Amino acid sequence: MCSNCETKPFAFDIIAEDPTTHARAGVLHTPHGDIPTPIFMPVGTKATVKGLLPPMLEQLGTKILLANTYHLSMRPGADLVDEMGGLHEFMQWHGPILTDSGGFQVFSHGEHVKLTNDGVTFRAVDYDGSYVRWTPEDNMDIARKLGADIVMQLDQCPGYPSPRPFVERAVELSSMWAERCWAAHEAAGHLTAQGTPQALFGIVQGGMDLELRLRSLRQLEDTADFPGYGIGGYSVGESHEVMFETLAPLASEHMPKGKPRYLMGVGNPTTLVRGVACGIDMYDCVLPTRTARMGSAFSSTGRVNLRNACHAHDASPLDATCTCPVCTGGYTRAYLHHLVRQKEMTASILLSMHNIYFLLDLMRRAREAICAGAYGVFLDDWMASTAAKDW
């Protein structure tokens, strides 16, 4: 434990920096455990990573989980989660938890969303169709009751492409809401409803416009001493090349050095590898479990579709270089193909285990390369390999 963790429960220590890229290895200290970075966070949207129990996630090497504020506020409700002792007790995961603001889910409701300076009104069409009003203060109250270690400010996430005035308005709203989220969080003593320390991260918006991104960042820095920053509004329809045009300079040249940088909603392996080179520390995405439910897996040779008939008689493991419980447990491609084609739930479980392990192990190896001062070689080797064909 770092020397200043008694006074700063969310201290972030950078322990190594790569000499040829902007990659760095660190440790984010939280009340529920230390998080080595760079790190991938499996997504337990509704207080569960689909098909996987907490001991299974621990076995895979999971250090922190993400849960979704919007969905949990709708069902079962933040009050009930608080009554049950907060998310850690409710879902029996006793490591660190991060909850997003729910803003991405809210704004995905499209024409059912109305924005004002004061907050957002939306229709919960994916639940009971009721109209819900959220102010930044409401959002922080929900976050406190859910009780995660790290929570995100309420923000507006514009899609791609969007007119510049719309993106500019999203930056202004997100900045105004960040100030109010911080005030509400500070008024609560930076504590959960269960009485444990809680960190609030700001979110940098701005679409694919670097000037707007920098404006958003400056406004956040002027607002408060956020212990970390999310980078939102990417992976919303743009290509990866378009994303990196602004993400790379933003992260490598302008983000505060001594605080964790969290690229929100991005999870394909090559983007993680490239993002680490830019100085990104944290990632989350539903991709590993969602693609698993579709019969698809990451591998050292690229994306593998287990629905394809070529796997029907294949006695080899899913990935001969992988050390996950699936690849080392005797499960063959032929068996996985059979399960996928028969729509057995075991297929989703096994492929989710593999995909999550693959990303966690990828970040572990990236960290080792950074600490060895060899991340540039790691990046070049990855980009030259068939593993980079992960679409």
Secondary structure, 3 states (H helix, E strand, C coil): CCCCCCCCCCCEEEEEECCCCCCEEEEEEECCEEEEECEEEEECCCCCECCECHHHHHHHCCCCEEECHHHHHHCCCHHHHHHCCCHHHHHCCCCCEEECCCHHHHHCCHHHEEEECCEEEEECCCCCCCEEEECHHHHHHHHHHHCCCEEECCCCCCCCCCCHHHHHHHHHHHHHHHHHHHHHHHHCCCECCCCCECEEEEEECCCCCHHHHHHHHHHHHHHCCCCCEEECCCCCCCCHHHHHHHHHHHHHHHCCCCCCEEECCCCCHHHHHHHHHHCCCEEEECHHHHHHHCCEECCCCCCEECCCHHHCCCCCECCCCCCCCCCCCCCEHHHHHHHHHCCCHHHHHHHHHHHHHHHHHHHHHHHHHHHCCCHHHHHHHHHHCHHHCCC
